[in-house]
Structure formats: C-alpha cells, structure tokens
C-alpha cells in the first residue's frame, strides 16, 4: 500500500533537503534523470544492486511510489544534467 510521497521522502533524509546531499557519501538526487532514479531504486528493491543502507531503505518504498519519487527528484533543481531537446 502506498504511504504517500511525503512519508517516503522522510525516510530518504540521507540525500538532504530537497534532494541535495549534505554528505559526499550519498548522491544528490535533485535534477538526476528520472529513469536513472527509477531504475536504481528498483534494482535495490530487486537485489540487483547492493548497499546495506539503500537496499533496506528501498524495501520501504511501495512499488507504486518509486515512479513518483523518481519524478519528484528529477523535477528539482540541483544536479546539472544534459536534457535532450
């Protein structure tokens, strides 16, 4: 069951307020490509990508919230990325 984006994001505090990390150990998600965020989270959920912290956190995100979370972080200003025109 979906917990809602606000509840999901509260668990993602490692990535900083508004998706901008305050620690070099955790990546900035603001402005990252939506498909990259989505695929990364799904890979953590499926065990195809491993990290003891992120793997556990990904399990707390409902499948239907992964796309919402990816869209949210991608919409934020922060990371400089090239976007196709």
C-alpha atoms as an extended CHARMM CRD file, in Angstrom:
* protein
*
        85  EXT
         1         1  UNK       CA              0.0000000000        0.0000000000        0.0000000000  PROA      1               0.0000000000
         2         2  UNK       CA              1.2580000000        3.4710000000       -0.8770000000  PROA      2               0.0000000000
         3         3  UNK       CA              2.3860000000        5.5410000000        2.0830000000  PROA      3               0.0000000000
         4         4  UNK       CA              2.3750000000        8.8150000000        0.1750000000  PROA      4               0.0000000000
         5         5  UNK       CA              5.3470000000       10.6820000000       -1.2200000000  PROA      5               0.0000000000
         6         6  UNK       CA              5.8680000000       12.8250000000        1.8880000000  PROA      6               0.0000000000
         7         7  UNK       CA              6.1940000000        9.7780000000        4.1300000000  PROA      7               0.0000000000
         8         8  UNK       CA              8.5120000000        8.0700000000        1.6680000000  PROA      8               0.0000000000
         9         9  UNK       CA             10.7630000000       11.1050000000        1.3590000000  PROA      9               0.0000000000
        10        10  UNK       CA             11.1100000000       11.4490000000        5.1330000000  PROA      10              0.0000000000
        11        11  UNK       CA             12.9480000000        8.1310000000        5.0430000000  PROA      11              0.0000000000
        12        12  UNK       CA             15.3450000000        9.4610000000        2.4120000000  PROA      12              0.0000000000
        13        13  UNK       CA             16.9560000000       12.0690000000        4.6800000000  PROA      13              0.0000000000
        14        14  UNK       CA             20.4440000000       10.9090000000        3.6800000000  PROA      14              0.0000000000
        15        15  UNK       CA             20.0010000000       12.6640000000        0.3490000000  PROA      15              0.0000000000
        16        16  UNK       CA             19.3890000000       16.0160000000        2.0300000000  PROA      16              0.0000000000
        17        17  UNK       CA             16.6490000000       18.6110000000        1.9890000000  PROA      17              0.0000000000
        18        18  UNK       CA             15.1920000000       18.9740000000       -1.5000000000  PROA      18              0.0000000000
        19        19  UNK       CA             17.3370000000       16.0950000000       -2.7620000000  PROA      19              0.0000000000
        20        20  UNK       CA             20.6590000000       17.9040000000       -2.3450000000  PROA      20              0.0000000000
        21        21  UNK       CA             23.0100000000       15.7590000000       -0.2980000000  PROA      21              0.0000000000
        22        22  UNK       CA             24.9360000000       17.2580000000        2.5770000000  PROA      22              0.0000000000
        23        23  UNK       CA             27.4120000000       14.3560000000        2.6280000000  PROA      23              0.0000000000
        24        24  UNK       CA             29.6360000000       13.2340000000       -0.2430000000  PROA      24              0.0000000000
        25        25  UNK       CA             28.9130000000        9.6060000000        0.6760000000  PROA      25              0.0000000000
        26        26  UNK       CA             25.3070000000        9.9950000000       -0.5310000000  PROA      26              0.0000000000
        27        27  UNK       CA             24.4920000000       11.2650000000       -4.0230000000  PROA      27              0.0000000000
        28        28  UNK       CA             22.4410000000       14.3450000000       -4.7910000000  PROA      28              0.0000000000
        29        29  UNK       CA             19.1790000000       13.2330000000       -6.3730000000  PROA      29              0.0000000000
        30        30  UNK       CA             17.7990000000       16.6710000000       -7.2770000000  PROA      30              0.0000000000
        31        31  UNK       CA             17.8770000000       17.0500000000      -11.0480000000  PROA      31              0.0000000000
        32        32  UNK       CA             19.0450000000       13.4870000000      -11.6810000000  PROA      32              0.0000000000
        33        33  UNK       CA             17.4810000000       11.7470000000      -14.6760000000  PROA      33              0.0000000000
        34        34  UNK       CA             14.0900000000       10.2960000000      -13.7750000000  PROA      34              0.0000000000
        35        35  UNK       CA             14.7360000000        6.9350000000      -15.4390000000  PROA      35              0.0000000000
        36        36  UNK       CA             18.0860000000        6.6010000000      -13.6430000000  PROA      36              0.0000000000
        37        37  UNK       CA             16.4850000000        7.1730000000      -10.2270000000  PROA      37              0.0000000000
        38        38  UNK       CA             13.6220000000        4.8060000000      -11.0130000000  PROA      38              0.0000000000
        39        39  UNK       CA             15.8910000000        2.0320000000      -12.2790000000  PROA      39              0.0000000000
        40        40  UNK       CA             18.3250000000        2.4440000000       -9.3770000000  PROA      40              0.0000000000
        41        41  UNK       CA             15.6040000000        2.1470000000       -6.7420000000  PROA      41              0.0000000000
        42        42  UNK       CA             14.0720000000       -0.8680000000       -8.4840000000  PROA      42              0.0000000000
        43        43  UNK       CA             17.4930000000       -2.5440000000       -8.7070000000  PROA      43              0.0000000000
        44        44  UNK       CA             17.9630000000       -2.0550000000       -4.9540000000  PROA      44              0.0000000000
        45        45  UNK       CA             14.4670000000       -3.4610000000       -4.3220000000  PROA      45              0.0000000000
        46        46  UNK       CA             15.1820000000       -6.4980000000       -6.5170000000  PROA      46              0.0000000000
        47        47  UNK       CA             18.6470000000       -7.1020000000       -5.0410000000  PROA      47              0.0000000000
        48        48  UNK       CA             20.3800000000       -6.4770000000       -8.3920000000  PROA      48              0.0000000000
        49        49  UNK       CA             22.2020000000       -3.5210000000       -6.8570000000  PROA      49              0.0000000000
        50        50  UNK       CA             23.5420000000       -3.8050000000       -3.3230000000  PROA      50              0.0000000000
        51        51  UNK       CA             24.1830000000       -1.4430000000       -0.4600000000  PROA      51              0.0000000000
        52        52  UNK       CA             23.2590000000       -2.3070000000        3.1200000000  PROA      52              0.0000000000
        53        53  UNK       CA             21.5590000000        1.0420000000        3.7910000000  PROA      53              0.0000000000
        54        54  UNK       CA             19.9590000000        1.7760000000        0.4390000000  PROA      54              0.0000000000
        55        55  UNK       CA             18.8510000000       -1.8240000000       -0.0370000000  PROA      55              0.0000000000
        56        56  UNK       CA             16.9500000000       -1.7070000000        3.2370000000  PROA      56              0.0000000000
        57        57  UNK       CA             15.5100000000        1.7560000000        2.5210000000  PROA      57              0.0000000000
        58        58  UNK       CA             14.3380000000        0.7070000000       -0.9590000000  PROA      58              0.0000000000
        59        59  UNK       CA             12.3180000000       -2.1120000000        0.5830000000  PROA      59              0.0000000000
        60        60  UNK       CA             10.2810000000        0.5070000000        2.4770000000  PROA      60              0.0000000000
        61        61  UNK       CA              9.1930000000        2.2270000000       -0.7480000000  PROA      61              0.0000000000
        62        62  UNK       CA              5.9680000000        0.8650000000       -2.2180000000  PROA      62              0.0000000000
        63        63  UNK       CA              6.3480000000       -0.1290000000       -5.8740000000  PROA      63              0.0000000000
        64        64  UNK       CA              3.7290000000        2.4270000000       -6.9210000000  PROA      64              0.0000000000
        65        65  UNK       CA              5.7450000000        5.2000000000       -5.2040000000  PROA      65              0.0000000000
        66        66  UNK       CA              9.0340000000        4.5210000000       -6.9900000000  PROA      66              0.0000000000
        67        67  UNK       CA              7.9380000000        6.3410000000      -10.1690000000  PROA      67              0.0000000000
        68        68  UNK       CA              6.5240000000        9.2430000000       -8.1130000000  PROA      68              0.0000000000
        69        69  UNK       CA              9.7520000000        9.5430000000       -6.1560000000  PROA      69              0.0000000000
        70        70  UNK       CA             11.8510000000        9.4680000000       -9.3420000000  PROA      70              0.0000000000
        71        71  UNK       CA              9.6640000000       12.1340000000      -10.9620000000  PROA      71              0.0000000000
        72        72  UNK       CA              9.8170000000       14.3050000000       -7.8360000000  PROA      72              0.0000000000
        73        73  UNK       CA             13.6210000000       14.2640000000       -7.5340000000  PROA      73              0.0000000000
        74        74  UNK       CA             14.1000000000       14.7360000000      -11.2810000000  PROA      74              0.0000000000
        75        75  UNK       CA             11.9040000000       17.8590000000      -11.1720000000  PROA      75              0.0000000000
        76        76  UNK       CA             14.1030000000       19.5760000000       -8.5820000000  PROA      76              0.0000000000
        77        77  UNK       CA             16.9630000000       21.9380000000       -9.3550000000  PROA      77              0.0000000000
        78        78  UNK       CA             20.3620000000       20.8020000000       -8.1600000000  PROA      78              0.0000000000
        79        79  UNK       CA             22.3290000000       18.4330000000      -10.3130000000  PROA      79              0.0000000000
        80        80  UNK       CA             23.4860000000       19.7860000000      -13.6290000000  PROA      80              0.0000000000
        81        81  UNK       CA             22.4770000000       17.2610000000      -16.2670000000  PROA      81              0.0000000000
        82        82  UNK       CA             22.0960000000       17.3570000000      -20.0110000000  PROA      82              0.0000000000
        83        83  UNK       CA             18.4840000000       17.0450000000      -21.0980000000  PROA      83              0.0000000000
        84        84  UNK       CA             17.5090000000       16.1080000000      -24.6390000000  PROA      84              0.0000000000
        85        85  UNK       CA             15.7970000000       18.8540000000      -26.5710000000  PROA      85              0.0000000000
